[in-house]
Amino acid sequence: MSVPVYRGRFGASQAERLLWRAGFGPAPGEAEKLSRKGMRRAVLSLTRPKGKAKLHGPAPHDEDGLPLAPRDAWGHDLLWWLDRMVRSNQPLTERMALVWHDWFATADVGQVALNLKQNELFRARGLGSFENLLLAVTKDPAMLVWLSGNQNEAGAPNENYARELMELFTLGASNGYTEDDVREQARALTGWTNDWDDDLGMINFRYEPDRHDDGRKRIFGKTGNFDWEDSCRLCLEHPAHAGYLIERLWSYFVPVPAPKRTLAALKKGYRRDRSIRRVVEAILMHPSLYEGPRMVKPPIVQIAGMLRARRNGIATDSWTWIADQAGQRLFQPPNVAGWDEQRWLDTARISGRWTAAAYNTRDDEEDTDTYDEKETASEAVRKALRFWGNPSISDKTRAELQRFAGRVEAAATADWQQGTYRALRQNALRILIVMSPELQTS
């Protein structure tokens, strides 16, 4: 049984969807260039990039023109990562780091350097072996602090990480484990600690055998003197794990469930070596990605995509509070379960997307005193689309934009209104386009 592969047309619109699902959208002309590779080569160029990632474009800075200080200045951690999303020539590497940031959701642990180190871990291991990723996350300092692993010792086991290891990271809520398993897993995970330095904070995270409960434990019906590595591997060997991982990973790229035969084939392939890359490649080549329904873009993906479309760099601290307003402040997931993707467009968050659109267009607003007084409605819409690199929109959306442009033109009755209204129309069209259903989804 093999995983189905998309055999349809792979033009600019299909490449555009791929770049949004597996990255942060296309820079001008990028979708057309990628489409010439054909679907398979296009996918592999994302999943198997050559060499180290390179950042192209203007270096990030704050509103005073100063370099970012992600370890020290408020919100600069988000700006630092957003800059990588915008400028990296390996977009899938950054997108997978975002996936794992949501999967192993870790918020502020009181020492930004630890969160940044965890972020680098996701970037380095995001397309490798899930087993290696899980083992690395389990002993990661930010995770040890976030879920109390550094306070988990023999005689006083802490269940925080043990519970989430099964519920969120490997098996799914109540999927094949019991409260006894949680308690026994906590015992197996004992042994980690760290030191404190008054100047540096938390340092020297390490495993101390004397803190580990070396007694026999019974987990998933198996008995042994299990330690933290055994704890992880028992989860990976659990019958529920492969299905949970495949279904959840699929949901980051396709908004509808995987067909049963596809799910079975993906599970079988994953069990061979737990390769994340091969699962992601199969998903990115699957017909459901290209022929299925559109998918709402996460707020930070939408923001990064707008910056990429305009070839703009990070030049304001405002992106931190704007991302927060839109519902996705990086390094600050709402809880250990990560963000609720079902609420990306609710009324509490949509205003943040409007604000992001306004910030992405305000420096290029048209001058009302010198604007072309004879520009037609059709010309206005075409110009506004060029502003964003000519993204794909539906005929319905284009018709609505055309009607809006026509109404503005009809309202310009006095001579002084001709250029002024058309300039204001152009500025409004640019925001309306990026807030349209096609630009909020992929």
C-alpha positions as CSV (number, residue, x, y, z in Angstrom):
1,M,0.0,0.0,0.0
2,S,1.5,3.3,-1.1
3,V,0.6,6.9,-0.3
4,P,-1.3,8.6,-3.2
5,V,0.6,11.3,-5.1
6,Y,-0.9,14.4,-6.8
7,R,-0.8,14.0,-10.6
8,G,-2.7,17.2,-11.6
9,R,-1.5,20.5,-13.0
10,F,1.3,22.1,-11.0
11,G,1.2,25.8,-12.0
12,A,1.7,29.0,-10.2
13,S,-1.5,28.7,-8.1
14,Q,-0.5,25.2,-6.9
15,A,3.0,26.3,-6.1
16,E,1.6,29.3,-4.2
17,R,-0.5,27.0,-2.0
18,L,2.5,24.8,-1.4
19,L,4.6,27.8,-0.4
20,W,1.9,29.0,2.1
21,R,1.3,25.5,3.6
22,A,5.0,24.6,3.8
23,G,6.4,28.1,4.5
24,F,5.3,31.7,4.7
25,G,4.0,32.4,1.2
26,P,5.8,33.5,-2.0
27,A,7.9,36.5,-2.6
28,P,7.1,38.2,-5.9
29,G,7.7,35.8,-8.8
30,E,8.6,32.9,-6.5
31,A,5.5,30.8,-7.1
32,E,6.0,31.0,-10.9
33,K,9.7,30.0,-10.5
34,L,8.9,27.1,-8.2
35,S,6.1,25.8,-10.5
36,R,8.7,25.2,-13.3
37,K,10.3,22.6,-11.2
38,G,7.2,20.3,-11.2
39,M,5.5,19.2,-8.1
40,R,8.0,16.5,-6.9
41,R,11.1,18.6,-7.4
42,A,9.4,21.6,-5.8
43,V,8.5,19.7,-2.7
44,L,12.0,18.2,-2.4
45,S,13.6,21.6,-2.8
46,L,11.7,22.6,0.4
47,T,12.2,19.3,2.4
48,R,15.8,18.7,1.4
49,P,17.5,22.1,1.1
50,K,21.2,22.3,0.4
51,G,23.6,23.7,2.9
52,K,22.9,26.1,5.8
53,A,20.0,28.5,5.7
54,K,20.8,32.0,4.4
55,L,18.9,35.1,5.2
56,H,18.3,37.5,2.3
57,G,17.1,41.1,2.6
58,P,17.5,44.0,5.1
59,A,18.8,43.1,8.5
60,P,16.1,43.5,11.3
61,H,16.2,46.5,13.6
62,D,13.9,48.3,16.0
63,E,12.2,51.6,15.4
64,D,15.3,53.5,16.5
65,G,17.4,51.6,13.9
66,L,19.2,49.5,16.6
67,P,19.9,45.8,16.1
68,L,17.5,43.4,17.8
69,A,18.3,42.1,21.3
70,P,16.2,39.0,21.5
71,R,17.6,37.9,24.9
72,D,17.1,41.3,26.6
73,A,14.5,43.6,25.0
74,W,10.7,43.0,25.3
75,G,9.2,41.3,22.3
76,H,12.5,41.0,20.4
77,D,12.4,37.3,20.6
78,L,9.3,37.3,18.4
79,L,10.9,39.9,16.0
80,W,14.1,37.7,15.8
81,W,12.1,34.7,14.7
82,L,9.7,36.6,12.5
83,D,12.7,37.9,10.7
84,R,13.9,34.4,10.0
85,M,10.4,33.5,8.6
86,V,10.6,36.4,6.3
87,R,14.2,36.2,5.1
88,S,15.3,32.5,5.3
89,N,15.8,30.6,2.0
90,Q,14.7,27.5,3.8
91,P,11.1,28.3,4.7
92,L,10.0,24.7,5.6
93,T,12.7,24.6,8.2
94,E,11.2,27.6,9.9
95,R,7.6,26.3,9.4
96,M,8.5,23.0,11.0
97,A,10.0,24.9,13.9
98,L,6.7,26.6,14.3
99,V,4.9,23.3,14.2
100,W,7.0,21.9,17.0
101,H,6.7,25.1,19.0
102,D,3.0,24.5,19.0
103,W,3.3,20.7,19.5
104,F,5.7,21.0,22.4
105,A,4.2,24.4,23.5
106,T,6.6,26.1,25.9
107,A,5.9,29.7,27.1
108,D,8.1,32.2,29.0
109,V,10.2,30.3,31.5
110,G,11.7,33.5,33.0
111,Q,14.9,33.2,31.0
112,V,14.5,34.0,27.3
113,A,17.8,32.4,26.4
114,L,16.4,29.0,27.2
115,N,13.4,29.6,24.9
116,L,15.6,30.7,22.1
117,K,17.8,27.6,22.6
118,Q,14.7,25.4,22.4
119,N,13.8,27.2,19.2
120,E,17.1,26.3,17.7
121,L,16.5,22.7,18.7
122,F,13.3,22.6,16.7
123,R,15.1,24.1,13.7
124,A,17.9,21.6,13.9
125,R,15.8,18.5,14.4
126,G,12.5,19.5,12.9
127,L,12.7,17.2,9.8
128,G,14.8,14.4,11.4
129,S,13.8,11.4,13.5
130,F,10.8,12.1,15.8
131,E,12.5,9.8,18.4
132,N,15.6,12.0,18.5
133,L,13.4,15.1,18.6
134,L,11.4,13.7,21.6
135,L,14.5,12.7,23.5
136,A,16.0,16.1,22.9
137,V,12.9,18.0,24.0
138,T,12.5,15.9,27.1
139,K,15.9,17.0,28.4
140,D,15.7,20.5,26.9
141,P,16.2,23.1,29.7
142,A,13.2,25.2,28.7
143,M,10.9,22.2,28.8
144,L,12.5,21.0,32.1
145,V,11.5,24.3,33.7
146,W,8.2,24.6,31.9
147,L,6.8,21.2,33.0
148,S,8.8,20.9,36.2
149,G,11.2,18.2,35.0
150,N,14.0,19.8,37.0
151,Q,11.9,19.3,40.2
152,N,11.1,15.7,39.5
153,E,13.0,13.5,41.9
154,A,12.9,10.1,43.6
155,G,10.5,10.2,46.6
156,A,8.6,13.3,45.2
157,P,7.7,12.6,41.6
158,N,6.2,15.4,39.6
159,E,3.6,14.3,37.0
160,N,3.5,17.4,34.8
161,Y,5.8,16.2,32.0
162,A,4.7,12.6,32.3
163,R,1.1,13.5,31.6
164,E,1.8,15.8,28.7
165,L,4.3,13.4,27.2
166,M,1.4,11.0,26.6
167,E,-1.6,13.3,26.3
168,L,-0.1,15.9,23.9
169,F,3.2,14.8,22.6
170,T,2.9,11.1,21.7
171,L,-0.4,9.4,22.2
172,G,-3.4,11.7,22.5
173,A,-5.7,12.4,25.5
174,S,-6.8,9.2,27.3
175,N,-5.6,7.2,24.3
176,G,-4.3,3.9,25.7
177,Y,-2.8,5.0,29.1
178,T,-4.1,5.2,32.6
179,E,-3.5,7.3,35.7
180,D,-1.2,4.6,36.9
181,D,0.8,5.0,33.8
182,V,1.1,8.7,34.4
183,R,2.4,8.1,38.0
184,E,4.9,5.4,36.8
185,Q,6.1,7.5,33.9
186,A,6.8,10.4,36.4
187,R,9.0,8.0,38.4
188,A,10.8,7.0,35.3
189,L,11.4,10.6,34.4
190,T,13.1,11.6,37.7
191,G,16.7,12.7,37.9
192,W,17.0,16.1,36.2
193,T,18.1,19.2,38.0
194,N,20.0,22.5,37.5
195,D,22.0,25.1,39.4
196,W,21.2,28.7,40.1
197,D,23.6,31.6,39.5
198,D,22.6,35.1,40.8
199,D,24.0,36.7,37.7
200,L,23.2,34.1,35.0
201,G,20.0,32.5,36.4
202,M,19.4,28.8,35.8
203,I,22.5,27.0,34.6
204,N,24.1,23.6,34.4
205,F,21.0,21.5,33.6
206,R,22.0,17.9,34.1
207,Y,20.9,14.4,35.0
208,E,21.9,13.1,38.4
209,P,21.5,9.4,39.0
210,D,21.1,10.0,42.8
211,R,17.9,11.9,42.0
212,H,16.5,9.1,39.9
213,D,14.0,6.6,41.2
214,D,15.7,3.3,40.3
215,G,13.0,1.1,41.4
216,R,10.9,-1.1,39.1
217,K,8.0,0.5,37.3
218,R,5.0,-0.8,35.4
219,I,4.2,1.2,32.3
220,F,1.7,0.1,29.6
221,G,1.7,-3.4,31.1
222,K,5.5,-3.7,30.9
223,T,7.7,-3.9,34.0
224,G,11.3,-2.8,34.3
225,N,13.8,-0.4,35.9
226,F,12.8,2.3,33.4
227,D,14.6,5.7,33.1
228,W,13.7,8.8,31.1
229,E,14.9,7.4,27.8
230,D,12.8,4.3,28.4
231,S,9.9,6.5,29.2
232,C,10.0,8.2,25.8
233,R,10.6,5.0,23.8
234,L,7.8,3.2,25.5
235,C,5.5,5.9,24.2
236,L,6.9,5.6,20.7
237,E,6.4,1.9,20.8
238,H,2.8,2.2,22.0
239,P,0.2,1.1,19.4
240,A,-1.5,4.5,19.5
241,H,1.5,6.6,18.8
242,A,1.9,6.3,15.0
243,G,-1.7,7.1,14.3
244,Y,-1.6,10.1,16.7
245,L,1.5,11.6,15.2
246,I,0.4,11.1,11.6
247,E,-3.1,12.6,12.1
248,R,-1.8,15.6,14.1
249,L,1.1,16.3,11.7
250,W,-1.3,16.0,8.7
251,S,-3.6,18.6,10.3
252,Y,-0.9,21.3,10.1
253,F,-0.9,21.0,6.3
254,V,-4.3,19.8,5.3
255,P,-7.6,21.0,6.9
256,V,-9.6,17.8,6.4
257,P,-8.8,14.3,7.8
258,A,-6.5,12.0,5.9
259,P,-8.3,9.2,3.9
260,K,-8.1,5.9,5.7
261,R,-5.9,4.2,3.1
262,T,-3.5,7.2,3.2
263,L,-3.4,7.1,7.0
264,A,-2.6,3.4,7.0
265,A,0.2,3.8,4.5
266,L,1.7,6.8,6.3
267,K,1.6,4.9,9.6
268,K,3.3,1.9,8.1
269,G,6.1,4.1,6.6
270,Y,6.6,6.1,9.8
271,R,7.0,3.0,11.9
272,R,10.1,1.9,9.9
273,D,12.4,4.7,11.1
274,R,10.2,7.5,12.6
275,S,11.3,9.9,9.9
276,I,9.5,13.2,10.0
277,R,10.9,14.3,6.7
278,R,9.4,11.4,4.8
279,V,5.9,11.9,6.4
280,V,6.0,15.6,5.5
281,E,7.1,14.9,2.0
282,A,4.2,12.4,1.5
283,I,1.8,15.0,2.8
284,L,3.1,17.8,0.6
285,M,2.8,15.5,-2.4
286,H,-0.7,14.2,-1.6
287,P,-3.7,15.1,-3.8
288,S,-5.6,16.4,-0.7
289,L,-3.1,19.3,-0.3
290,Y,-3.8,20.6,-3.8
291,E,-7.4,19.5,-4.5
292,G,-8.8,19.9,-1.0
293,P,-10.4,22.9,0.7
294,R,-8.6,26.1,1.6
295,M,-6.9,26.4,5.0
296,V,-6.9,29.4,7.3
297,K,-3.4,30.8,7.7
298,P,-2.1,31.1,11.3
299,P,-1.7,34.8,12.2
300,I,2.1,34.8,12.3
301,V,2.2,33.0,8.9
302,Q,-0.1,35.7,7.5
303,I,2.1,38.5,8.9
304,A,5.3,37.0,7.6
305,G,3.7,36.4,4.2
306,M,2.7,40.0,3.9
307,L,6.2,41.1,4.7
308,R,7.6,38.6,2.1
309,A,5.2,39.8,-0.5
310,R,6.4,43.4,-0.1
311,R,10.0,42.4,0.4
312,N,9.9,44.3,3.7
313,G,12.1,43.6,6.6
314,I,11.6,44.0,10.4
315,A,11.8,47.7,11.2
316,T,9.4,48.1,14.0
317,D,8.8,46.7,17.5
318,S,5.0,46.8,16.7
319,W,4.9,43.3,15.2
320,T,5.1,41.9,18.7
321,W,1.8,43.5,19.9
322,I,0.2,43.1,16.5
323,A,0.9,39.3,16.5
324,D,-0.5,39.2,20.0
325,Q,-3.6,41.1,19.0
326,A,-4.0,38.7,16.0
327,G,-3.8,35.7,18.4
328,Q,-0.3,34.3,18.0
329,R,2.5,35.7,20.1
330,L,5.5,33.6,19.5
331,F,7.2,32.2,22.6
332,Q,3.9,32.8,24.5
333,P,1.4,30.0,23.6
334,P,-1.7,30.2,25.7
335,N,-1.1,26.9,27.5
336,V,0.7,23.6,27.2
337,A,-1.7,22.5,24.4
338,G,-0.6,25.3,22.1
339,W,-2.8,27.5,20.1
340,D,-6.4,26.7,19.2
341,E,-6.4,26.7,15.3
342,Q,-10.2,26.7,15.2
343,R,-10.3,30.3,16.5
344,W,-7.8,32.0,14.2
345,L,-10.6,34.2,12.6
346,D,-12.9,34.8,15.6
347,T,-14.0,38.3,16.4
348,A,-11.4,38.7,19.2
349,R,-8.5,38.2,16.8
350,I,-9.5,39.4,13.3
351,S,-8.7,43.0,14.2
352,G,-5.1,42.1,14.6
353,R,-5.0,41.0,11.0
354,W,-6.5,44.3,9.9
355,T,-3.8,46.1,11.9
356,A,-1.1,43.9,10.3
357,A,-2.4,44.8,6.9
358,A,-2.5,48.5,7.7
359,Y,1.1,48.4,9.0
360,N,2.2,46.6,5.8
361,T,0.8,49.3,3.6
362,R,1.1,52.6,5.5
363,D,4.6,53.4,4.3
364,D,3.5,53.1,0.7
365,E,0.2,55.0,0.8
366,E,-0.5,56.9,-2.4
367,D,-0.4,60.8,-2.3
368,T,-3.8,62.2,-2.7
369,D,-2.4,65.4,-4.3
370,T,-0.7,63.8,-7.2
371,Y,-2.7,60.6,-7.9
372,D,-3.9,59.8,-11.5
373,E,-7.3,61.4,-11.9
374,K,-8.3,59.2,-14.8
375,E,-7.5,55.7,-13.4
376,T,-10.4,53.3,-14.0
377,A,-11.8,50.8,-11.6
378,S,-10.2,47.9,-13.5
379,E,-6.8,49.6,-13.5
380,A,-7.1,50.3,-9.8
381,V,-7.8,46.6,-9.0
382,R,-4.9,45.5,-11.2
383,K,-2.5,48.0,-9.6
384,A,-3.5,46.9,-6.1
385,L,-3.0,43.2,-6.9
386,R,0.5,44.0,-8.3
387,F,1.3,45.7,-5.0
388,W,1.0,42.2,-3.4
389,G,2.8,40.3,-6.2
390,N,-0.3,39.3,-8.1
391,P,-1.6,36.6,-5.7
392,S,-4.4,34.3,-6.8
393,I,-7.9,35.4,-6.1
394,S,-11.3,34.1,-7.1
395,D,-13.5,35.6,-9.7
396,K,-16.0,36.4,-7.0
397,T,-13.5,38.4,-5.0
398,R,-12.2,40.2,-8.0
399,A,-15.8,41.2,-8.9
400,E,-16.4,42.5,-5.4
401,L,-13.2,44.6,-5.6
402,Q,-14.3,45.9,-9.0
403,R,-17.7,46.9,-7.6
404,F,-16.1,48.7,-4.7
405,A,-13.7,50.5,-7.0
406,G,-16.6,51.5,-9.2
407,R,-18.6,52.9,-6.3
408,V,-15.7,55.1,-5.2
409,E,-15.3,56.4,-8.7
410,A,-19.0,57.2,-9.0
411,A,-18.8,59.1,-5.7
412,A,-16.1,61.4,-7.0
413,T,-18.3,64.1,-8.5
414,A,-16.3,67.3,-7.9
415,D,-13.0,68.0,-9.7
416,W,-11.0,68.1,-6.5
417,Q,-12.3,64.6,-5.6
418,Q,-11.0,62.9,-8.8
419,G,-7.4,62.3,-7.7
420,T,-8.0,62.3,-4.0
421,Y,-10.7,59.6,-4.0
422,R,-8.7,57.5,-6.4
423,A,-5.7,57.6,-4.2
424,L,-7.8,56.7,-1.1
425,R,-9.4,53.9,-3.2
426,Q,-6.0,52.4,-4.0
427,N,-4.9,52.5,-0.4
428,A,-8.2,50.8,0.6
429,L,-8.0,48.2,-2.2
430,R,-4.6,47.0,-1.0
431,I,-5.9,46.3,2.5
432,L,-9.1,44.7,1.1
433,I,-7.1,42.4,-1.0
434,V,-4.9,41.1,1.8
435,M,-8.0,40.7,4.0
436,S,-9.9,38.8,1.3
437,P,-10.8,35.1,1.8
438,E,-8.1,34.0,-0.6
439,L,-5.3,35.9,1.2
440,Q,-6.4,34.8,4.7
441,T,-6.4,31.2,3.5
442,S,-4.3,29.1,1.3
